[in-house]
Amino acid sequence: MISVVYFARLKELFGVAEEVITATPATVADLIALLVARGGVWAEELAAGKVFRVAINQDMAQLSDVIPDNAEVAIFPPVTGG
């Protein structure tokens, strides 16, 4: 089981701030594939070539990173500063 948290425009577009996924995907890429399979805005916003960031337990992650059970996974658009 993992907790997935969405931030900024992704939270608005998906209509959810946080959800629990009971089956733990092996990697970040597996999680993204599971979400993309929902279709619609999920497939559009998380498609290959779209820019977004992922963190596992508040550490930046790559698509190949393993997701441990009971992890918090955050998905968010890139942040710019000024």
C-alpha positions as CSV (number, residue, x, y, z in Angstrom):
1,M,0.0,0.0,0.0
2,I,1.2,3.5,-0.8
3,S,-0.1,7.0,-0.4
4,V,0.0,9.2,-3.5
5,V,-0.1,12.9,-3.1
6,Y,-0.8,15.4,-6.0
7,F,0.2,19.0,-5.9
8,A,-0.5,22.3,-7.8
9,R,-2.3,22.0,-11.1
10,L,-2.2,18.2,-11.0
11,K,-4.3,18.2,-7.9
12,E,-6.8,20.5,-9.6
13,L,-6.9,18.6,-12.8
14,F,-7.2,15.1,-11.2
15,G,-9.7,16.4,-8.6
16,V,-8.0,14.7,-5.8
17,A,-5.2,15.8,-3.4
18,E,-4.3,12.3,-2.0
19,E,-5.2,8.7,-2.5
20,V,-4.2,5.3,-1.2
21,I,-3.2,2.6,-3.7
22,T,-3.5,-0.8,-2.1
23,A,-1.3,-2.7,-4.5
24,T,2.3,-1.3,-4.3
25,P,3.7,-0.8,-7.8
26,A,7.4,-2.0,-8.0
27,T,8.8,1.3,-9.5
28,V,7.8,4.8,-10.1
29,A,7.4,3.9,-13.8
30,D,4.9,1.2,-12.8
31,L,2.9,3.7,-10.7
32,I,2.8,6.2,-13.6
33,A,1.6,3.4,-15.9
34,L,-1.1,2.4,-13.5
35,L,-2.3,6.0,-13.3
36,V,-2.1,6.6,-17.1
37,A,-4.2,3.5,-17.6
38,R,-7.1,5.4,-16.0
39,G,-7.3,7.4,-19.3
40,G,-8.6,10.9,-19.7
41,V,-6.7,13.7,-17.9
42,W,-4.5,11.1,-16.1
43,A,-3.2,9.8,-19.5
44,E,-2.8,13.4,-20.8
45,E,-0.9,14.8,-17.8
46,L,1.3,11.8,-17.1
47,A,2.0,10.9,-20.7
48,A,5.6,10.3,-22.0
49,G,7.1,13.7,-22.8
50,K,5.1,15.6,-20.2
51,V,7.2,17.2,-17.5
52,F,6.4,16.4,-13.9
53,R,8.4,15.4,-10.8
54,V,8.1,12.5,-8.4
55,A,9.3,12.2,-4.8
56,I,9.3,9.1,-2.6
57,N,9.2,9.9,1.1
58,Q,10.2,13.5,0.2
59,D,13.3,12.5,-1.8
60,M,13.3,13.2,-5.5
61,A,12.9,10.0,-7.5
62,Q,13.5,8.7,-11.0
63,L,11.2,6.5,-13.0
64,S,13.4,3.5,-12.3
65,D,13.3,3.9,-8.5
66,V,11.7,1.2,-6.4
67,I,8.7,2.2,-4.3
68,P,8.8,0.7,-0.8
69,D,5.6,-0.5,0.9
70,N,3.9,2.2,2.9
71,A,5.7,5.0,1.0
72,E,4.4,8.4,0.3
73,V,4.8,9.3,-3.3
74,A,4.3,12.9,-4.4
75,I,3.6,13.9,-8.0
76,F,3.9,17.5,-9.0
77,P,4.6,19.8,-11.9
78,P,8.1,21.5,-12.1
79,V,8.4,24.5,-9.8
80,T,10.0,27.7,-10.9
81,G,11.3,30.3,-8.6
82,G,11.9,34.0,-8.9
